[in-house]
Amino acid sequence: MLTFENFMYFFIIGISYLYLSKDYEYFLYKFFESLLSFFKFKIQIKPELIENFPSKLILVSSHTSIHDFFICYFIYYIFFRKRYNITVIMKKTFQEITMPIISKLDNKIDIIKVDNKQKGTTQQIIDHLKHKDNYLLAIAPEGTRRCVNDIKSGYYYIGKELDCKILYIGVDFNKRTIELEPIHELEDEWINEKNWFIQNCKKYSPLFPERCFWTREEFLESFIDNNIDDNIDKNIVDNIDKNN
């Protein structure tokens, strides 16, 4: 929870950077950097490597909370913004709330509004980007913050159609580290690509491991072992990820 002391810290740091820089882009850069530092995240990214990245990239990562979105956006702003425009896939309902704020902060962010109930999202994204030659497309293959039984293959077909390389960003909430995996060329078959994604996910501890099908069973076993109680409500285990 953001306490009054934390708020005052952010406020003073923000005003200080704004006063010193007279430049809102530099202010946001330093503010986002300070936020990650305040929450003790160690950024293990070498800026010089990004200079050699291809002009079209699909950024993927596991997604169990809204924190993932903000951390990835902070990393984009700090390391990638000078070189890339960023395209974000966002549900229409969420977009209506956030876009008025985001668009004022960053004129290089491109939002694609999608409706999960409608088909054709993959083609919609392809059509949106096919005439562009410099972008960073951010996608969460799970498609939701809740636990799912499988990941979606949309990014794979988008990458194949648009000839994009893949970049995995690893956010570890236990070790408090943020790093990039090596640039990845899409596998010949989706099953191999899916395995690549899951293996990368397993390297980093998400905020809510119970929402990842590749770590859920292990998490629940640990949860039960550490909460041995004859009166434990089984519904807690069955519904542990529904309201988080």
C-alpha positions as CSV (number, residue, x, y, z in Angstrom):
1,M,0.0,0.0,0.0
2,L,1.2,3.5,-0.8
3,T,1.7,5.2,2.6
4,F,1.7,9.0,3.1
5,E,5.5,8.8,3.6
6,N,5.9,7.0,0.3
7,F,3.7,9.5,-1.4
8,M,5.7,12.4,-0.1
9,Y,8.9,10.7,-1.2
10,F,7.6,10.3,-4.8
11,F,6.2,13.9,-4.7
12,I,9.5,15.5,-3.6
13,I,11.6,13.4,-6.0
14,G,9.2,14.2,-8.9
15,I,9.1,17.9,-8.2
16,S,12.9,18.0,-7.9
17,Y,13.5,16.3,-11.2
18,L,10.9,18.5,-12.9
19,Y,12.5,21.6,-11.5
20,L,16.0,20.5,-12.5
21,S,15.2,19.3,-15.9
22,K,12.5,21.7,-17.3
23,D,11.8,18.8,-19.6
24,Y,8.8,16.5,-18.9
25,E,10.3,13.6,-20.9
26,Y,13.5,13.7,-18.8
27,F,11.4,14.1,-15.7
28,L,9.4,10.9,-16.5
29,Y,12.5,9.0,-17.4
30,K,14.1,9.8,-14.0
31,F,10.8,9.4,-12.1
32,F,10.2,5.9,-13.5
33,E,13.8,5.0,-12.8
34,S,13.3,6.2,-9.2
35,L,10.1,4.2,-8.8
36,L,11.9,1.0,-9.7
37,S,14.8,1.8,-7.4
38,F,12.4,2.6,-4.6
39,F,10.9,-0.8,-4.8
40,K,14.4,-2.3,-4.9
41,F,14.3,-3.6,-8.4
42,K,17.8,-4.2,-10.0
43,I,17.7,-3.5,-13.7
44,Q,20.1,-5.9,-15.4
45,I,19.9,-4.4,-18.9
46,K,22.8,-3.1,-20.9
47,P,21.7,-0.1,-23.0
48,E,24.4,-0.7,-25.6
49,L,22.8,-4.1,-26.6
50,I,19.5,-2.4,-27.5
51,E,21.3,-0.3,-30.2
52,N,21.8,-3.5,-32.2
53,F,18.2,-4.8,-31.8
54,P,16.1,-5.2,-35.0
55,S,13.7,-2.4,-35.9
56,K,10.6,-4.6,-35.3
57,L,10.2,-6.5,-32.1
58,I,7.5,-8.3,-30.2
59,L,7.9,-8.0,-26.4
60,V,6.5,-10.9,-24.4
61,S,6.4,-11.8,-20.7
62,S,4.2,-13.5,-18.2
63,H,1.3,-11.4,-16.9
64,T,-0.3,-12.1,-13.5
65,S,-1.0,-8.5,-12.3
66,I,-1.3,-4.9,-13.4
67,H,2.2,-4.4,-11.9
68,D,3.7,-6.3,-14.9
69,F,2.2,-3.7,-17.3
70,F,3.6,-0.7,-15.4
71,I,7.0,-2.2,-14.9
72,C,7.3,-3.1,-18.6
73,Y,6.2,0.4,-19.6
74,F,8.8,1.9,-17.2
75,I,11.5,-0.2,-18.8
76,Y,10.3,0.8,-22.3
77,Y,10.4,4.5,-21.3
78,I,13.9,4.2,-19.8
79,F,15.6,2.0,-22.4
80,F,13.6,1.8,-25.6
81,R,11.6,5.0,-26.1
82,K,14.3,6.9,-28.0
83,R,14.4,4.2,-30.7
84,Y,10.9,2.7,-30.8
85,N,7.3,3.5,-30.8
86,I,5.4,1.1,-28.5
87,T,2.2,-0.6,-29.5
88,V,0.1,-2.1,-26.7
89,I,-2.8,-4.4,-26.9
90,M,-5.5,-3.3,-24.5
91,K,-9.1,-4.3,-23.7
92,K,-11.6,-1.6,-24.7
93,T,-12.9,-1.1,-21.2
94,F,-9.4,-0.6,-19.7
95,Q,-8.3,1.6,-22.6
96,E,-11.2,4.0,-22.0
97,I,-9.9,4.6,-18.5
98,T,-6.2,4.7,-19.1
99,M,-5.8,6.3,-22.6
100,P,-6.6,9.9,-21.6
101,I,-3.8,9.8,-19.1
102,I,-1.3,7.8,-21.0
103,S,-1.7,9.8,-24.2
104,K,-0.8,13.0,-22.3
105,L,2.3,11.4,-20.8
106,D,3.6,9.7,-24.0
107,N,2.8,10.6,-27.6
108,K,4.8,7.6,-28.9
109,I,2.4,5.0,-27.4
110,D,0.0,3.3,-29.8
111,I,-3.0,1.5,-28.3
112,I,-4.8,-1.2,-30.2
113,K,-8.3,-1.7,-28.7
114,V,-9.5,-5.3,-28.6
115,D,-12.6,-7.1,-27.5
116,N,-11.8,-10.6,-26.3
117,K,-15.3,-11.7,-27.1
118,Q,-14.8,-11.0,-30.8
119,K,-12.7,-13.1,-33.2
120,G,-10.1,-11.7,-35.6
121,T,-7.9,-9.9,-33.0
122,T,-4.7,-11.4,-34.5
123,Q,-5.6,-10.2,-38.0
124,Q,-6.6,-6.8,-36.6
125,I,-3.1,-6.4,-35.1
126,I,-1.4,-7.5,-38.3
127,D,-3.4,-5.0,-40.4
128,H,-2.5,-2.3,-37.9
129,L,1.2,-2.8,-38.1
130,K,1.9,-4.3,-41.6
131,H,2.9,-0.9,-43.1
132,K,5.1,0.2,-40.2
133,D,8.8,-0.5,-40.0
134,N,9.8,0.6,-36.5
135,Y,7.9,-0.6,-33.4
136,L,7.9,-2.6,-30.2
137,L,4.7,-4.6,-29.9
138,A,3.9,-5.6,-26.3
139,I,1.8,-8.8,-25.8
140,A,0.9,-11.0,-22.9
141,P,0.4,-14.5,-24.4
142,E,-1.9,-15.5,-21.5
143,G,-4.4,-12.8,-22.6
144,T,-5.5,-12.2,-19.0
145,R,-4.2,-11.8,-15.5
146,R,-6.2,-14.8,-14.3
147,C,-5.0,-18.4,-14.4
148,V,-5.5,-20.1,-17.8
149,N,-4.9,-23.6,-19.0
150,D,-2.9,-22.6,-22.0
151,I,-1.4,-19.6,-23.7
152,K,-2.6,-18.0,-26.9
153,S,-0.6,-18.4,-30.1
154,G,-1.5,-14.9,-31.5
155,Y,2.0,-13.4,-31.1
156,Y,3.5,-16.3,-32.9
157,Y,1.3,-15.8,-36.0
158,I,1.8,-12.0,-35.8
159,G,5.5,-12.5,-35.7
160,K,5.5,-14.9,-38.6
161,E,3.3,-12.6,-40.8
162,L,5.3,-9.4,-40.0
163,D,8.7,-11.0,-39.8
164,C,9.4,-9.9,-36.2
165,K,11.9,-11.1,-33.7
166,I,10.8,-11.8,-30.1
167,L,12.2,-10.3,-26.9
168,Y,11.3,-11.8,-23.5
169,I,11.5,-9.4,-20.5
170,G,11.9,-11.3,-17.2
171,V,10.6,-9.6,-14.1
172,D,11.4,-11.6,-10.9
173,F,9.4,-10.3,-7.9
174,N,11.3,-12.5,-5.4
175,K,14.8,-11.5,-6.5
176,R,13.7,-8.0,-7.5
177,T,15.5,-8.2,-10.9
178,I,14.5,-7.1,-14.4
179,E,16.4,-8.5,-17.4
180,L,16.1,-9.2,-21.1
181,E,16.5,-12.7,-22.6
182,P,18.5,-12.8,-25.9
183,I,16.7,-11.8,-29.1
184,H,14.7,-14.9,-30.2
185,E,13.8,-16.1,-33.7
186,L,10.4,-17.7,-33.9
187,E,10.4,-21.5,-33.9
188,D,9.2,-23.4,-36.9
189,E,6.2,-24.9,-35.0
190,W,4.0,-23.3,-32.4
191,I,4.5,-26.2,-29.9
192,N,8.2,-25.5,-29.8
193,E,7.6,-21.7,-29.5
194,K,5.2,-22.3,-26.6
195,N,7.8,-24.4,-24.8
196,W,10.4,-21.6,-25.3
197,F,8.0,-19.1,-23.8
198,I,7.1,-21.3,-20.8
199,Q,10.8,-22.2,-20.1
200,N,11.6,-18.5,-20.0
201,C,8.7,-17.8,-17.7
202,K,9.9,-20.5,-15.3
203,K,13.2,-18.6,-14.8
204,Y,11.4,-15.7,-13.1
205,S,9.1,-15.6,-10.1
206,P,5.8,-13.8,-10.9
207,L,3.9,-11.7,-8.4
208,F,1.1,-14.3,-8.3
209,P,2.6,-17.8,-9.2
210,E,-0.9,-19.3,-8.6
211,R,-2.0,-17.6,-11.8
212,C,0.5,-19.4,-14.0
213,F,-0.5,-22.9,-15.1
214,W,3.2,-23.9,-15.3
215,T,3.8,-23.0,-11.6
216,R,0.3,-23.4,-10.1
217,E,0.5,-27.0,-8.9
218,E,3.9,-26.4,-7.2
219,F,2.6,-23.2,-5.6
220,L,-0.6,-24.9,-4.3
221,E,1.4,-27.8,-2.8
222,S,3.7,-25.4,-1.0
223,F,0.6,-23.3,0.1
224,I,-1.1,-26.4,1.6
225,D,2.2,-27.6,3.2
226,N,2.7,-24.3,4.9
227,N,-0.9,-23.8,5.9
228,I,-1.7,-27.2,7.5
229,D,-4.9,-26.9,9.4
230,D,-7.7,-29.4,9.9
231,N,-10.2,-26.6,9.4
232,I,-8.7,-25.1,6.3
233,D,-11.4,-24.2,3.8
234,K,-10.8,-26.1,0.5
235,N,-12.6,-23.2,-1.3
236,I,-9.5,-21.1,-0.5
237,V,-7.4,-23.4,-2.6
238,D,-10.0,-23.9,-5.3
239,N,-10.6,-20.2,-5.7
240,I,-7.3,-18.7,-4.7
241,D,-6.8,-16.8,-7.9
242,K,-10.3,-15.6,-8.6
243,N,-10.3,-12.4,-6.7
244,N,-6.7,-11.4,-6.9
